[in-house]
Amino acid sequence: MACPQWAICRVGVKNSSLKAATEDGVPEAVGSVTAALLAADRASLRQLGILRVSLDGVAPAAGAQATARDLSVSVLYEFLKPPAAPEGMIAEVPLELEVDTTGKLRAVFSAVPFSAGAFASFDVVDDPAATKNAPSAWSFDAGSEVVRQASRIFGGSTTTNANKPGTYLLLRTDAATPALTDAIVRSEVHSDGDRGIGLVFRFVDVDNFYFFLMEQAGPYRRIGKKVGGTFSDLDEPAVDLTRGYAPGTTSRLRVEARGDLFRASLDELVVVEGRDGSIAGPGRVGLMTKGNDQASFGTFEVLEV
């Protein structure tokens, strides 16, 4: 049985057999095996990583041998493989705790990590203004447990303004995952390229929504909006034109919307914030890329505030 490093695993050992001298001796032989399992020294087993051993069943052996029995045994063990080389000290343990002073914080959706079932809860929407390299190519990678977007679809401007149409993977709304006004959206994002990656929120339709997008090629980090089909910055802009992100590195992205205040954090540090009152009602939330065919998202969490 394959077991990952540093994990607790259960393995079934079947068809381990015993054989008595006579048919009458079979019950005694089975009893001896059971007693041996129960009487095993727990401290010694624990040193070997074995947490529990149990006899699951006894069945007649193959070939109908009257004096033989096949045993099924389960072993619960902890597989602790020592590292091949020493590593450094753990410098950071991200907790991502949300402080709720209102008593309204509620978890709406969680894919940590992504799964095929979670991916099925989203719709793909390509911005009609993203006409270059369309369509998008969203997919779920089961081996890596991430959602990927592998098209360089984009439109608008490559300069530092807010005209950034791309492609969006939107969480469907229903009774359990309603459209939200005030929300915290979190995702682990990764890009091996240098183009746009981010999140969308208060997505009413393809012409009215807010977004956070960051790009290394610019570079920029920006919370922007599309209202009435036109992209622009917030009334109180939330833009950093000096930094983007580190390609090849996974970052923890968090976007918070409370009333007209919007804030984006990267690895627990606030990077941009601003204010806007253009879209005051609820909308959908989701993932976004622009011109990025090497983007992936490892988690997605939504909290209502």
C-alpha positions as CSV (number, residue, x, y, z in Angstrom):
1,M,0.0,0.0,0.0
2,A,1.3,3.5,-0.9
3,C,1.4,5.9,2.0
4,P,2.5,9.6,1.9
5,Q,5.3,10.8,4.1
6,W,4.3,12.0,7.6
7,A,0.9,10.4,7.5
8,I,-1.2,7.9,9.5
9,C,-2.3,5.0,7.2
10,R,-4.4,1.9,7.5
11,V,-3.4,-1.3,5.6
12,G,-5.2,-4.6,5.4
13,V,-3.1,-7.7,5.3
14,K,-5.1,-10.6,3.9
15,N,-4.6,-14.2,3.2
16,S,-2.1,-14.6,6.0
17,S,-2.7,-18.3,6.8
18,L,-2.4,-20.7,9.7
19,K,-2.5,-24.5,9.7
20,A,-3.3,-26.8,12.6
21,A,-2.1,-30.4,13.0
22,T,-5.8,-31.6,13.1
23,E,-9.2,-30.1,12.4
24,D,-9.9,-30.1,16.1
25,G,-6.8,-27.9,16.7
26,V,-8.0,-25.1,14.5
27,P,-9.9,-23.1,17.2
28,E,-6.9,-23.3,19.5
29,A,-4.6,-22.1,16.7
30,V,-6.8,-19.1,15.9
31,G,-7.1,-18.3,19.6
32,S,-3.3,-18.3,20.0
33,V,-3.0,-15.8,17.1
34,T,-5.7,-13.6,18.6
35,A,-4.1,-13.7,22.0
36,A,-0.7,-12.8,20.5
37,L,-2.2,-9.7,18.7
38,L,-4.0,-8.5,21.9
39,A,-1.0,-9.2,24.1
40,A,1.6,-7.4,21.9
41,D,3.5,-4.8,23.9
42,R,2.0,-1.4,22.9
43,A,5.2,0.6,23.7
44,S,7.3,-1.6,21.4
45,L,4.7,-1.4,18.6
46,R,4.5,2.4,19.0
47,Q,8.3,2.7,18.6
48,L,7.8,1.0,15.2
49,G,5.1,3.4,14.3
50,I,2.3,0.9,14.7
51,L,-0.7,2.4,16.4
52,R,-3.2,-0.5,16.3
53,V,-3.3,-4.1,15.2
54,S,-6.6,-6.0,14.9
55,L,-7.9,-9.3,13.6
56,D,-10.7,-8.6,11.1
57,G,-11.8,-12.1,10.2
58,V,-11.1,-15.8,9.8
59,A,-12.2,-17.8,6.7
60,P,-11.6,-21.3,5.3
61,A,-8.4,-21.5,3.3
62,A,-8.3,-21.8,-0.4
63,G,-8.4,-25.4,-1.5
64,A,-10.9,-26.4,1.2
65,Q,-8.2,-27.6,3.6
66,A,-10.0,-28.6,6.8
67,T,-7.0,-27.8,9.0
68,A,-6.1,-24.4,7.4
69,R,-7.6,-20.9,7.8
70,D,-6.9,-17.5,6.1
71,L,-6.7,-14.5,8.3
72,S,-7.4,-10.8,7.6
73,V,-5.5,-8.4,9.8
74,S,-5.6,-4.6,9.9
75,V,-2.7,-2.4,10.9
76,L,-3.0,1.3,11.6
77,Y,0.5,2.8,11.4
78,E,2.3,6.1,11.3
79,F,4.7,6.4,8.4
80,L,7.5,8.8,9.5
81,K,10.2,9.0,6.8
82,P,13.2,10.9,8.1
83,P,14.4,13.7,5.8
84,A,17.3,12.8,3.5
85,A,19.0,16.1,4.4
86,P,18.6,18.6,7.2
87,E,16.4,21.6,6.5
88,G,16.2,25.1,8.0
89,M,13.9,26.3,10.7
90,I,10.2,26.8,10.0
91,A,10.0,30.6,9.7
92,E,6.3,31.1,9.1
93,V,3.1,29.3,10.0
94,P,0.2,31.0,8.2
95,L,-3.0,30.8,10.3
96,E,-5.3,33.0,8.2
97,L,-7.6,33.7,11.2
98,E,-10.4,36.2,10.6
99,V,-11.3,38.5,13.5
100,D,-15.0,39.0,13.6
101,T,-16.2,42.0,15.7
102,T,-19.7,42.0,14.3
103,G,-20.8,38.5,14.9
104,K,-21.9,38.2,11.3
105,L,-18.9,36.3,9.8
106,R,-20.2,33.1,8.1
107,A,-18.4,30.6,5.9
108,V,-20.1,30.3,2.5
109,F,-17.8,28.2,0.4
110,S,-14.5,26.3,1.0
111,A,-12.4,24.4,-1.5
112,V,-9.2,23.7,0.5
113,P,-7.8,22.2,-1.7
114,F,-9.8,22.3,-4.9
115,S,-11.6,19.1,-5.9
116,A,-13.5,18.0,-9.0
117,G,-16.7,18.5,-7.1
118,A,-15.8,22.0,-6.1
119,F,-14.7,22.9,-9.6
120,A,-18.1,21.8,-10.9
121,S,-19.7,24.5,-8.8
122,F,-18.3,27.3,-11.1
123,D,-19.2,28.8,-14.4
124,V,-16.7,30.1,-17.0
125,V,-17.4,33.6,-18.3
126,D,-15.1,35.2,-20.8
127,D,-15.4,39.0,-21.0
128,P,-16.8,40.1,-24.4
129,A,-14.0,42.7,-24.6
130,A,-11.4,39.9,-24.2
131,T,-11.2,39.1,-27.9
132,K,-7.5,38.2,-28.2
133,N,-6.5,34.5,-27.8
134,A,-10.1,33.6,-26.9
135,P,-11.6,31.4,-25.6
136,S,-10.4,30.7,-22.1
137,A,-9.2,27.2,-21.0
138,W,-10.2,26.6,-17.4
139,S,-9.7,23.0,-16.1
140,F,-9.2,21.0,-12.8
141,D,-5.9,19.2,-12.4
142,A,-6.7,16.3,-10.1
143,G,-3.0,15.3,-9.7
144,S,-2.0,18.7,-8.3
145,E,-5.5,19.6,-6.9
146,V,-5.5,23.0,-8.5
147,V,-7.6,24.9,-11.0
148,R,-5.7,26.0,-14.1
149,Q,-6.3,28.5,-16.8
150,A,-4.2,27.8,-19.9
151,S,-5.2,30.5,-22.4
152,R,-3.6,33.9,-23.0
153,I,-7.1,35.4,-23.5
154,F,-7.2,39.2,-22.9
155,G,-8.4,42.5,-24.2
156,G,-8.3,46.2,-23.4
157,S,-5.0,47.9,-22.6
158,T,-1.5,46.6,-21.8
159,T,-0.6,49.9,-20.2
160,T,-1.1,50.8,-16.5
161,N,-4.8,51.9,-16.8
162,A,-7.8,49.9,-15.5
163,N,-9.0,48.6,-18.8
164,K,-8.3,44.9,-18.0
165,P,-10.9,42.5,-19.5
166,G,-10.1,38.8,-19.1
167,T,-11.7,35.6,-18.2
168,Y,-13.6,34.8,-15.0
169,L,-14.5,31.5,-13.2
170,L,-17.6,32.4,-11.1
171,L,-19.0,30.5,-8.2
172,R,-22.7,29.6,-8.9
173,T,-25.3,31.1,-6.5
174,D,-27.9,29.1,-4.7
175,A,-29.4,28.9,-1.2
176,A,-26.0,27.8,0.3
177,T,-23.8,30.1,-1.8
178,P,-25.9,33.3,-2.3
179,A,-24.7,36.5,-4.1
180,L,-22.9,38.6,-1.5
181,T,-22.3,42.3,-0.9
182,D,-19.9,42.2,2.0
183,A,-17.5,39.3,1.8
184,I,-14.0,38.1,2.2
185,V,-12.6,36.0,-0.7
186,R,-9.3,34.1,-0.3
187,S,-7.3,32.0,-2.7
188,E,-3.8,30.5,-3.1
189,V,-2.6,31.8,-6.4
190,H,0.3,30.8,-8.6
191,S,1.7,31.9,-11.9
192,D,4.7,30.7,-13.8
193,G,4.3,33.6,-16.2
194,D,4.2,37.3,-15.5
195,R,0.6,38.2,-16.7
196,G,-2.6,39.0,-14.8
197,I,-4.0,36.9,-12.0
198,G,-6.6,37.8,-9.4
199,L,-10.2,37.7,-8.1
200,V,-13.6,39.2,-8.9
201,F,-16.4,40.1,-6.5
202,R,-19.9,41.7,-6.5
203,F,-20.1,40.3,-10.1
204,V,-23.7,41.4,-11.1
205,D,-23.2,40.6,-14.8
206,V,-20.4,40.8,-17.3
207,D,-20.7,44.6,-17.5
208,N,-20.9,45.3,-13.7
209,F,-18.4,44.0,-11.2
210,Y,-15.3,44.7,-9.1
211,F,-11.9,42.9,-9.5
212,F,-8.4,42.7,-8.0
213,L,-5.7,42.0,-10.5
214,M,-1.9,41.9,-10.2
215,E,0.7,41.6,-13.0
216,Q,4.4,41.3,-12.9
217,A,4.9,42.5,-16.5
218,G,3.4,45.9,-15.7
219,P,4.0,45.7,-12.8
220,Y,0.8,46.6,-11.0
221,R,-1.6,45.6,-8.2
222,R,-5.1,47.1,-8.6
223,I,-8.6,46.9,-7.4
224,G,-10.8,48.2,-10.2
225,K,-14.3,48.1,-11.5
226,K,-16.4,47.6,-14.6
227,V,-19.6,49.6,-14.5
228,G,-22.0,49.9,-17.4
229,G,-19.5,48.1,-19.6
230,T,-16.6,50.5,-18.9
231,F,-13.5,49.6,-16.9
232,S,-12.1,52.2,-14.5
233,D,-10.4,52.7,-11.1
234,L,-12.3,53.1,-7.9
235,D,-13.6,56.5,-6.9
236,E,-10.8,56.4,-4.3
237,P,-8.1,54.5,-6.3
238,A,-6.5,51.3,-5.0
239,V,-3.5,51.0,-7.2
240,D,0.2,50.2,-6.8
241,L,2.3,50.6,-9.9
242,T,5.6,49.6,-8.4
243,R,5.1,45.9,-7.6
244,G,3.4,42.8,-9.0
245,Y,4.1,39.3,-7.8
246,A,6.9,36.7,-7.9
247,P,6.4,34.3,-10.8
248,G,6.8,30.7,-9.8
249,T,5.7,31.4,-6.2
250,T,2.4,30.5,-4.5
251,S,0.9,33.5,-2.7
252,R,-2.1,33.8,-0.4
253,L,-4.4,36.4,-1.8
254,R,-7.3,37.9,0.2
255,V,-9.8,40.5,-0.9
256,E,-12.3,42.1,1.5
257,A,-15.3,44.2,0.6
258,R,-17.2,46.0,3.4
259,G,-19.7,48.6,2.2
260,D,-17.7,51.0,0.0
261,L,-14.3,49.9,1.5
262,F,-12.2,47.4,-0.5
263,R,-8.9,46.0,0.6
264,A,-6.5,43.4,-0.9
265,S,-3.8,41.5,1.0
266,L,-1.0,39.3,-0.2
267,D,0.5,36.9,2.2
268,E,-1.3,38.6,5.1
269,L,0.0,42.1,4.2
270,V,-2.4,44.8,2.9
271,V,-1.1,45.9,-0.6
272,V,-3.9,48.2,-1.9
273,E,-7.2,49.6,-0.5
274,G,-9.7,52.2,-1.7
275,R,-13.4,53.2,-1.7
276,D,-16.2,53.1,-4.3
277,G,-20.0,53.2,-4.2
278,S,-20.8,52.3,-7.8
279,I,-22.1,48.7,-7.1
280,A,-23.7,48.7,-3.7
281,G,-25.7,45.4,-4.1
282,P,-24.7,41.8,-4.0
283,G,-23.0,39.8,-6.7
284,R,-21.0,36.6,-7.4
285,V,-17.4,35.9,-6.6
286,G,-14.7,34.1,-8.5
287,L,-11.3,33.8,-10.1
288,M,-9.8,36.0,-12.8
289,T,-6.9,35.9,-15.3
290,K,-5.8,38.3,-18.1
291,G,-3.3,37.2,-20.7
292,N,-2.1,34.5,-18.5
293,D,-1.8,30.9,-19.7
294,Q,0.3,29.7,-16.7
295,A,-2.1,30.5,-13.9
296,S,-3.3,28.2,-11.2
297,F,-5.4,28.4,-8.0
298,G,-4.9,25.9,-5.2
299,T,-7.8,27.0,-2.8
300,F,-10.9,29.2,-2.8
301,E,-12.7,30.3,0.3
302,V,-15.6,32.7,0.7
303,L,-16.9,34.3,3.9
304,E,-19.9,36.6,4.4
305,V,-19.2,39.5,6.7
